[in-house]
Amino acid sequence: MEYTKENLEAVRDIIIDLYKEKGRAIYYSELSEVLEAKGTPLHHRSPKMPELLEAISIHEEKNNRGMFSVMVVAKKSRVSGEGFFTLAQQLGRDFEDPKTFAEEERKRVSAIWGLV
């Protein structure tokens, strides 16, 4: 699916606002609830959720702002989904421990957006 720059940045801004409100990475289900409330129903388990987050990460990475989808995690594991790590490898990111990589990337993205 194709997303416009405006669509991607609007969802990114929703994630930033939720992050500020919660003081932590947000859950896929929380993002889903807000998107639905704004008229864009997208179930957190829909295959379109990782597609959307991947598109945001690619857009943000191209603008030197990191893999932004790291700000959204699974409620149970508190870690980004497998697609995040697959994309990281496709983007040439090297890491041994996925959890450590995600924590470092979240710190980087948080610092870029003033969320620390």
ABEGO torsion letter per residue (X at the ends): XBBBAAAAAAAAAAAAAAAAAAGBBBBAAAAAAAAAAAGBBBBAABAAAAAAAAAAAAAAAAAGAEBAAAABBBAAAGBBBAAAAAAAAAAGBBBABAAAAAAAAAAAAAAAAGAX
